[in-house]
Amino acid sequence: MSTELPFKLKNAEIFHNKAFVGGEWIESKSGKRFDVYDPGNGKVWATAPDCSAEDTDAAVQASHDAFLSFRKTNPKTRAQTLLKWDALIRENRDDLAQIITYETGKPLAESQGEIEYALGFTWWFAGEAERVQGTIQVPSAPNRRVFTVKQPLGVAVALVPWNFPIAMVLRKAGAALAAGCTLIVKPSPETPLSVLSLAYLAEKAGFPKGVFSVLPTSLENTPPLSESLCRHPLVKKVTFTGSTRVGKLVAKLCSDGLKKVTLELGGNCPFLVFDDADLDQAATQLLALKWRHAGQACITANRVYVQSGVYKKFTDILAEKTRALVVGHGTKEGTTMGPVTTPRSLDKAEAQVADAEKHGGKIVLGGKKLHGMKGYDGYFFEPTLITGAKKDMLIAQEETFAPIMALFEFDTEEEAVKQANDTSMGLASYFFTKNIDRTWRLLENLEAGMIGMNTGNASAAESPFGGIKESGYGKESGKEVAINEYLITKTGTLTLSDHY
């Protein structure tokens, strides 16, 4: 497809800038397109079709028609096609990484890391496709047998965010396609092109027409398109990753049709460091978790609680390591932290820093946006370290999604647990300690769906991913749990003859 790109691809065929519906590359019905920006310089580098609610019915109908045959395919065939998709993504990972970096701003090394993480899902769910099993049992009533069979739900819709566009799609698509469902992806307006590249590779892998579709859309048309997908009677499942505010709206829309919903929502994740922790280990894990993609991850450490005995020492370690970061365009050699993805994030970061200072916080490092300064045309913000954080600060009450780290001081374990749980969110919690008794207590007492115990990296294809409280419900990835989100259980009861 001919288009002028600011980078060179090894495989030019991988780049597509049209919607993918029913196995065809098409424009939106309106014919309108929207701009895609490079966060590293704030410039438009591509465009995509601006699909709207009027594009929904054709996409869903094509997906439903495909489902009627795809649901009957042999699980081994589905597994083999998933593995072929996996292989093609691996072959084209350098090109995919380029596209991800120009869409999100993250350094190329992080884009490569995202792809490696994402491939865990295609590989894992290829195996799960052949492990969907029913049951048979002898009930209490005489001369009866009870069977259960698992069957795919139908057309599924994935509403995905911009921070990990490949990983969030493959985590959902891997489970849906392994189960025998068809999938329509509505990517974020910031990152449609990496997802369209996945669609091209899915087509080359051999998925039948209509099994995997992509409807790109602008920020303006995202709400009406998403609502129309959620309300369509042929859509049986909606999986959403994003903010709690929007997740609640998605749940309400789907409730009218009693559709099955998985919600992976916001996080306000605590990170606890105790006096007996290995401080270098804790700092290394924290910085990898916090500065990845400039702090733009739902599971990043949002509130860092450090026990008073090591508070100053730990602060010094963090400051020294943070000073070594190199902020720049994601494709520039040596860059270790890129920009935030949207200019909205700059405004929020500035507001949180100003609020922290107002409430007595001390800015140890950073604190200012670099956007507009010489050499920083994109949406750049300094990696920022704040001490003296308090619970009444904005930074304690809301997800940051920017490179800002706030340190809270605590004295006792009970105090730390109370503060950590003092949030409506419950996605992930992290702690570092060498006390085995405390480890068990924290595992049970921290209110989160995922607990990192002496680690800041707990997400993997084999691990169930999901939160509690207002961080959502349902699980993605993990054995049996995730694929069951795309299956129904049908019960059959057989009465035997008296002569059995």
C-alpha positions as CSV (number, residue, x, y, z in Angstrom):
1,M,0.0,0.0,0.0
2,S,1.6,3.3,-1.1
3,T,2.0,5.9,1.6
4,E,4.8,8.1,2.6
5,L,6.1,7.0,6.0
6,P,8.8,8.7,8.2
7,F,10.6,5.3,8.5
8,K,11.5,2.4,6.3
9,L,9.8,-1.0,6.7
10,K,11.5,-4.3,5.9
11,N,8.1,-5.6,4.7
12,A,6.2,-2.7,3.2
13,E,3.1,-4.9,2.8
14,I,2.6,-4.9,6.6
15,F,1.4,-1.3,6.7
16,H,-2.3,-0.8,6.1
17,N,-4.4,2.4,6.6
18,K,-7.9,1.1,5.8
19,A,-10.5,-0.6,8.0
20,F,-10.6,-4.4,7.8
21,V,-14.1,-5.9,7.6
22,G,-15.2,-9.2,6.3
23,G,-11.7,-9.9,5.0
24,E,-11.7,-6.7,2.9
25,W,-9.8,-3.5,3.2
26,I,-12.3,-0.7,3.1
27,E,-12.9,3.0,3.9
28,S,-15.5,4.1,6.4
29,K,-19.0,4.7,5.0
30,S,-18.6,8.4,5.5
31,G,-15.3,8.4,3.6
32,K,-13.8,10.5,6.4
33,R,-10.3,9.9,7.8
34,F,-8.5,11.1,10.9
35,D,-4.9,12.0,11.7
36,V,-2.5,9.9,13.6
37,Y,0.2,11.8,15.5
38,D,3.8,11.0,16.5
39,P,4.0,11.8,20.2
40,G,7.7,12.3,19.8
41,N,7.3,15.4,17.6
42,G,3.6,16.2,17.7
43,K,3.3,15.9,13.9
44,V,0.8,14.0,11.8
45,W,2.5,11.0,10.1
46,A,-0.5,8.9,8.9
47,T,-4.3,8.8,8.6
48,A,-6.9,6.2,9.1
49,P,-10.6,5.7,8.3
50,D,-13.0,7.4,10.7
51,C,-15.5,4.7,11.2
52,S,-18.7,5.6,13.0
53,A,-21.9,3.9,14.2
54,E,-23.1,3.6,10.6
55,D,-20.2,1.2,10.0
56,T,-21.2,-1.2,12.8
57,D,-24.0,-3.3,11.3
58,A,-22.0,-4.4,8.2
59,A,-19.0,-5.3,10.4
60,V,-21.0,-7.2,13.0
61,Q,-23.0,-9.1,10.3
62,A,-19.8,-10.1,8.5
63,S,-18.4,-11.3,11.9
64,H,-21.6,-13.2,12.7
65,D,-21.6,-14.9,9.3
66,A,-18.0,-16.0,9.8
67,F,-18.8,-17.2,13.3
68,L,-21.5,-19.7,12.0
69,S,-18.7,-21.7,10.3
70,F,-15.7,-20.8,12.4
71,R,-17.3,-22.1,15.6
72,K,-17.4,-25.6,14.0
73,T,-13.7,-25.6,13.0
74,N,-11.6,-28.3,14.7
75,P,-9.7,-26.9,17.8
76,K,-6.5,-28.2,16.3
77,T,-7.1,-26.1,13.2
78,R,-7.7,-23.0,15.3
79,A,-4.5,-23.7,17.3
80,Q,-2.5,-24.1,14.1
81,T,-3.7,-20.9,12.7
82,L,-2.9,-19.1,15.9
83,L,0.6,-20.5,15.8
84,K,1.0,-19.3,12.2
85,W,-0.2,-15.8,13.2
86,D,2.4,-16.0,16.1
87,A,5.1,-16.9,13.6
88,L,4.3,-14.1,11.2
89,I,4.3,-11.6,14.1
90,R,7.7,-12.8,15.1
91,E,9.0,-12.5,11.5
92,N,7.7,-8.9,11.3
93,R,8.4,-7.7,14.8
94,D,10.9,-5.0,13.8
95,D,8.4,-3.4,11.5
96,L,5.7,-3.7,14.2
97,A,8.0,-2.1,16.7
98,Q,8.6,0.9,14.4
99,I,4.8,1.4,14.0
100,I,4.2,1.1,17.8
101,T,6.9,3.6,18.6
102,Y,5.5,6.2,16.1
103,E,2.0,5.7,17.5
104,T,2.8,5.6,21.3
105,G,6.1,7.3,21.6
106,K,7.7,4.5,23.7
107,P,11.4,3.7,22.9
108,L,12.0,1.0,20.3
109,A,13.4,-1.4,23.0
110,E,10.1,-1.1,24.9
111,S,8.1,-1.7,21.7
112,Q,10.1,-4.8,21.1
113,G,9.4,-5.8,24.7
114,E,5.7,-5.3,24.2
115,I,5.7,-7.6,21.2
116,E,7.6,-10.3,23.1
117,Y,5.1,-10.0,25.9
118,A,2.2,-10.1,23.5
119,L,3.4,-13.2,21.7
120,G,3.1,-15.1,24.9
121,F,-0.7,-14.9,24.4
122,T,-0.8,-16.2,20.9
123,W,1.5,-19.1,21.9
124,W,-0.4,-19.8,25.2
125,F,-3.9,-19.7,23.7
126,A,-2.9,-21.9,20.8
127,G,-2.4,-24.6,23.4
128,E,-5.6,-23.8,25.2
129,A,-7.7,-24.2,22.1
130,E,-7.3,-28.0,22.3
131,R,-7.9,-28.1,26.1
132,V,-11.6,-26.9,26.2
133,Q,-13.4,-29.7,27.9
134,G,-16.8,-30.6,29.1
135,T,-17.9,-33.1,31.9
136,I,-20.0,-36.1,32.5
137,Q,-21.3,-37.3,35.9
138,V,-23.7,-39.6,37.5
139,P,-26.3,-37.5,39.4
140,S,-28.3,-38.5,42.5
141,A,-31.4,-39.3,40.5
142,P,-31.5,-42.9,39.3
143,N,-30.9,-43.8,35.6
144,R,-29.6,-40.4,34.6
145,R,-26.4,-38.9,33.3
146,V,-25.5,-35.2,33.2
147,F,-23.2,-33.8,30.5
148,T,-21.8,-30.4,30.1
149,V,-20.3,-29.1,26.8
150,K,-18.4,-25.8,26.2
151,Q,-19.3,-23.8,23.1
152,P,-18.1,-20.4,21.8
153,L,-20.3,-17.4,22.6
154,G,-20.5,-15.7,19.3
155,V,-19.3,-12.3,18.0
156,A,-17.0,-10.6,20.5
157,V,-16.0,-6.9,20.5
158,A,-12.6,-5.7,21.9
159,L,-12.4,-2.0,23.0
160,V,-8.6,-1.5,23.5
161,P,-6.4,1.3,24.8
162,W,-3.4,3.0,23.2
163,N,-0.6,2.2,25.8
164,F,0.0,-1.4,24.7
165,P,-1.9,-1.7,21.4
166,I,-0.4,-5.1,20.3
167,A,-0.4,-6.8,23.7
168,M,-4.0,-5.7,24.6
169,V,-5.3,-7.0,21.3
170,L,-3.5,-10.3,21.4
171,R,-4.4,-11.0,25.0
172,K,-8.1,-10.7,24.0
173,A,-7.9,-12.1,20.5
174,G,-5.8,-15.2,21.6
175,A,-8.6,-16.3,23.9
176,A,-11.5,-15.4,21.7
177,L,-10.1,-17.1,18.5
178,A,-9.0,-20.1,20.5
179,A,-12.5,-20.5,21.8
180,G,-14.0,-20.3,18.3
181,C,-15.5,-16.8,18.6
182,T,-15.0,-14.1,16.0
183,L,-13.6,-10.7,17.1
184,I,-14.1,-7.1,16.1
185,V,-11.4,-4.7,17.4
186,K,-12.0,-1.0,17.9
187,P,-8.5,0.4,18.5
188,S,-7.7,3.6,20.3
189,P,-7.6,6.7,18.0
190,E,-3.9,7.1,18.9
191,T,-2.9,3.6,17.8
192,P,-5.0,2.2,14.9
193,L,-2.1,1.3,12.5
194,S,-0.3,-1.3,14.6
195,V,-3.7,-3.1,15.1
196,L,-4.3,-3.0,11.3
197,S,-0.9,-4.5,10.8
198,L,-2.0,-7.4,13.1
199,A,-5.1,-7.8,10.9
200,Y,-3.0,-8.1,7.8
201,L,-0.9,-10.8,9.5
202,A,-4.0,-12.6,10.7
203,E,-5.3,-12.7,7.1
204,K,-1.9,-14.1,6.0
205,A,-2.0,-16.7,8.8
206,G,-5.2,-18.1,7.3
207,F,-8.0,-16.9,9.5
208,P,-11.2,-17.0,7.4
209,K,-12.8,-13.8,6.2
210,G,-14.7,-12.0,9.0
211,V,-13.1,-13.8,11.9
212,F,-10.8,-10.9,12.8
213,S,-12.0,-7.3,12.0
214,V,-10.7,-3.8,12.8
215,L,-12.8,-0.6,12.9
216,P,-10.5,2.4,13.5
217,T,-12.1,5.6,14.6
218,S,-11.4,9.2,15.7
219,L,-11.7,10.5,19.3
220,E,-14.9,12.2,18.3
221,N,-16.5,9.0,16.9
222,T,-15.2,6.6,19.6
223,P,-18.3,7.0,21.9
224,P,-21.0,6.5,19.3
225,L,-19.1,3.6,17.5
226,S,-18.4,1.9,20.8
227,E,-22.0,2.3,22.0
228,S,-23.4,0.9,18.7
229,L,-21.1,-2.1,19.0
230,C,-22.1,-2.7,22.6
231,R,-25.8,-2.5,21.7
232,H,-25.8,-4.6,18.6
233,P,-28.0,-7.7,19.1
234,L,-25.5,-10.0,17.4
235,V,-22.6,-9.0,19.7
236,K,-22.5,-11.5,22.6
237,K,-19.4,-10.4,24.4
238,V,-17.6,-7.1,25.0
239,T,-14.1,-6.9,26.5
240,F,-12.8,-3.5,27.5
241,T,-9.5,-2.2,28.8
242,G,-9.5,1.5,29.9
243,S,-10.6,3.9,32.5
244,T,-13.1,3.0,35.3
245,R,-15.3,5.9,34.2
246,V,-15.7,4.5,30.7
247,G,-15.8,0.9,31.9
248,K,-18.9,1.7,34.0
249,L,-20.6,3.2,30.8
250,V,-19.7,0.0,28.9
251,A,-21.2,-2.2,31.6
252,K,-24.4,-0.1,31.5
253,L,-24.7,-0.3,27.7
254,C,-24.1,-4.1,27.7
255,S,-26.6,-4.7,30.6
256,D,-29.5,-3.9,28.3
257,G,-28.7,-6.9,26.2
258,L,-27.3,-9.0,29.1
259,K,-24.1,-9.4,27.2
260,K,-21.1,-11.0,28.8
261,V,-18.5,-8.4,29.8
262,T,-14.9,-8.4,30.9
263,L,-13.6,-5.1,32.3
264,E,-9.9,-4.3,32.9
265,L,-10.1,-0.9,34.4
266,G,-8.0,1.8,36.1
267,G,-5.4,1.2,38.8
268,N,-4.0,3.2,41.7
269,C,-1.5,0.6,42.6
270,P,0.6,0.8,45.8
271,F,4.2,-0.3,46.0
272,L,5.4,-1.1,49.6
273,V,9.1,-1.2,50.6
274,F,9.9,-2.4,54.1
275,D,13.0,-1.9,56.2
276,D,14.2,-5.4,55.6
277,A,13.8,-5.3,51.8
278,D,16.7,-5.6,49.4
279,L,16.7,-1.9,48.4
280,D,18.6,-2.3,45.2
281,Q,16.3,-5.1,44.1
282,A,13.2,-3.0,45.1
283,A,14.5,0.1,43.3
284,T,15.4,-1.8,40.1
285,Q,12.0,-3.4,40.0
286,L,10.2,-0.1,40.8
287,L,12.0,1.9,38.2
288,A,11.4,-0.6,35.5
289,L,7.7,-0.7,36.5
290,K,7.3,3.1,36.9
291,W,9.3,4.5,34.0
292,R,8.1,2.0,31.4
293,H,6.2,3.9,28.7
294,A,6.7,7.1,30.7
295,G,4.5,5.8,33.5
296,Q,1.6,5.0,31.2
297,A,0.4,1.6,32.4
298,C,-2.6,0.6,34.5
299,I,-0.5,-1.7,36.6
300,T,2.3,0.8,37.2
301,A,3.3,1.8,40.8
302,N,1.1,4.9,41.5
303,R,1.8,5.3,45.2
304,V,5.1,4.2,46.7
305,Y,5.1,3.6,50.4
306,V,8.5,3.4,52.1
307,Q,9.2,2.4,55.7
308,S,10.7,5.3,57.7
309,G,13.9,3.4,58.5
310,V,15.0,3.3,54.8
311,Y,13.0,6.2,53.4
312,K,16.0,8.6,52.8
313,K,18.3,5.9,51.6
314,F,15.7,4.5,49.2
315,T,15.0,8.0,47.9
316,D,18.7,8.5,47.2
317,I,18.9,5.3,45.3
318,L,15.9,6.2,43.2
319,A,17.2,9.7,42.5
320,E,20.6,8.3,41.4
321,K,19.1,5.7,39.0
322,T,16.5,8.2,37.6
323,R,19.1,10.7,36.7
324,A,20.6,8.1,34.3
325,L,17.4,8.2,32.2
326,V,17.7,9.6,28.7
327,V,14.5,11.3,27.5
328,G,14.0,11.5,23.8
329,H,12.2,10.3,20.6
330,G,11.6,6.6,20.8
331,T,13.6,5.9,17.7
332,K,16.7,7.8,18.8
333,E,19.6,5.6,19.8
334,G,20.2,5.8,23.5
335,T,16.7,6.9,24.5
336,T,15.4,5.1,27.6
337,M,12.2,7.1,28.1
338,G,10.0,8.6,25.5
339,P,7.1,11.1,25.6
340,V,3.6,10.6,27.0
341,T,1.2,9.6,24.2
342,T,-1.3,12.5,24.4
343,P,-1.0,16.2,25.2
344,R,-3.8,15.7,27.7
345,S,-1.4,13.7,29.9
346,L,1.0,16.7,30.1
347,D,-1.8,18.9,31.5
348,K,-2.7,16.2,34.1
349,A,1.0,15.7,35.1
350,E,1.4,19.5,35.6
351,A,-1.7,19.7,37.7
352,Q,-0.6,16.8,40.0
353,V,2.9,18.3,40.5
354,A,1.4,21.7,41.4
355,D,-1.0,20.1,43.8
356,A,1.7,18.1,45.4
357,E,3.8,21.2,46.0
358,K,0.8,23.0,47.4
359,H,0.3,20.2,50.0
360,G,4.0,20.3,51.1
361,G,5.5,17.8,48.7
362,K,9.2,18.3,47.8
363,I,10.2,18.0,44.1
364,V,13.5,16.0,44.3
365,L,13.8,15.6,40.5
366,G,12.0,16.9,37.4
367,G,8.5,18.4,37.8
368,K,8.2,20.2,34.5
369,K,7.1,19.5,31.0
370,L,9.8,19.6,28.3
371,H,7.3,20.0,25.5
372,G,8.2,23.1,23.5
373,M,11.8,23.3,24.8
374,K,14.7,23.0,22.4
375,G,14.9,19.5,21.1
376,Y,11.6,18.4,22.7
377,D,8.9,19.1,20.1
378,G,6.8,16.2,21.3
379,Y,4.8,15.5,24.5
380,F,7.7,15.2,26.9
381,F,7.7,15.5,30.7
382,E,10.6,15.2,33.0
383,P,10.9,12.0,35.0
384,T,9.8,13.4,38.4
385,L,10.5,12.3,42.0
386,I,8.4,13.7,44.8
387,T,8.9,13.1,48.5
388,G,6.7,14.0,51.4
389,A,3.6,12.7,49.6
390,K,0.3,12.7,51.5
391,K,-3.1,11.0,51.0
392,D,-4.9,14.2,50.3
393,M,-2.8,14.9,47.2
394,L,-4.3,14.3,43.8
395,I,-1.4,12.0,43.1
396,A,-2.7,9.7,45.8
397,Q,-6.3,9.8,44.7
398,E,-6.1,9.3,40.9
399,E,-4.2,7.4,38.4
400,T,-1.2,9.5,37.1
401,F,-0.4,8.0,33.7
402,A,2.8,10.1,33.5
403,P,6.4,9.8,34.7
404,I,5.8,11.0,38.2
405,M,6.8,9.0,41.3
406,A,5.5,10.0,44.7
407,L,7.0,8.6,47.9
408,F,4.9,8.2,51.1
409,E,6.5,7.4,54.4
410,F,5.1,4.8,56.9
411,D,6.1,3.3,60.2
412,T,4.2,0.0,60.7
413,E,2.9,-2.8,58.5
414,E,-0.7,-2.1,59.6
415,E,-0.4,1.5,58.7
416,A,1.0,0.6,55.2
417,V,-1.7,-1.9,54.5
418,K,-4.4,0.6,55.5
419,Q,-3.0,3.3,53.3
420,A,-2.4,0.9,50.4
421,N,-6.1,-0.3,50.5
422,D,-7.4,3.2,50.9
423,T,-8.6,3.5,47.3
424,S,-11.6,2.5,45.3
425,M,-9.3,0.6,42.9
426,G,-7.9,-2.9,43.3
427,L,-5.9,-3.9,40.2
428,A,-2.4,-4.7,41.5
429,S,-0.3,-4.2,44.7
430,Y,3.4,-4.8,45.1
431,F,5.6,-5.3,48.2
432,F,9.2,-5.9,49.0
433,T,10.2,-7.7,52.3
434,K,12.4,-10.6,53.4
435,N,10.0,-11.5,56.2
436,I,8.2,-14.7,55.2
437,D,5.4,-14.3,57.7
438,R,4.8,-10.7,56.5
439,T,4.7,-12.0,52.9
440,W,1.8,-14.3,53.7
441,R,0.0,-11.6,55.6
442,L,0.4,-9.0,52.8
443,L,-0.7,-11.5,50.1
444,E,-4.0,-12.0,52.0
445,N,-4.5,-8.5,53.3
446,L,-3.8,-6.3,50.3
447,E,-6.9,-5.6,48.3
448,A,-6.0,-6.2,44.7
449,G,-6.5,-8.8,42.1
450,M,-2.8,-9.3,41.5
451,I,0.0,-9.2,44.1
452,G,3.7,-8.7,43.2
453,M,5.8,-10.3,45.9
454,N,9.4,-9.0,45.7
455,T,8.7,-8.3,42.0
456,G,7.3,-5.5,39.9
457,N,6.6,-7.7,36.9
458,A,3.8,-10.1,37.5
459,S,1.9,-10.1,34.2
460,A,2.4,-13.1,31.9
461,A,0.2,-15.3,29.6
462,E,0.0,-18.1,32.2
463,S,-1.1,-15.7,35.0
464,P,-4.7,-14.6,35.3
465,F,-4.9,-10.8,34.8
466,G,-7.6,-8.8,36.4
467,G,-8.6,-6.6,39.3
468,I,-11.2,-6.3,42.0
469,K,-13.3,-3.4,43.4
470,E,-13.6,-0.6,40.8
471,S,-10.7,-2.0,38.8
472,G,-13.1,-4.3,37.0
473,Y,-14.2,-7.9,36.8
474,G,-13.4,-11.0,34.7
475,K,-9.9,-12.3,34.0
476,E,-7.6,-12.3,30.9
477,S,-4.8,-14.8,30.3
478,G,-4.2,-17.7,32.6
479,K,-5.2,-21.4,32.4
480,E,-8.9,-22.1,31.7
481,V,-10.0,-18.8,33.2
482,A,-9.6,-16.5,30.3
483,I,-10.8,-18.8,27.5
484,N,-14.0,-19.4,29.6
485,E,-14.8,-15.7,29.2
486,Y,-15.6,-16.6,25.6
487,L,-17.5,-19.8,26.2
488,I,-20.9,-20.9,27.3
489,T,-21.6,-24.0,29.3
490,K,-24.5,-26.1,28.0
491,T,-25.9,-28.8,30.2
492,G,-27.5,-32.0,28.8
493,T,-29.4,-34.5,30.9
494,L,-30.0,-38.1,29.7
495,T,-32.5,-40.5,31.2
496,L,-31.5,-44.1,30.6
497,S,-34.0,-46.9,30.1
498,D,-34.9,-49.1,33.1
499,H,-33.1,-52.0,31.4
500,Y,-29.8,-50.2,31.4
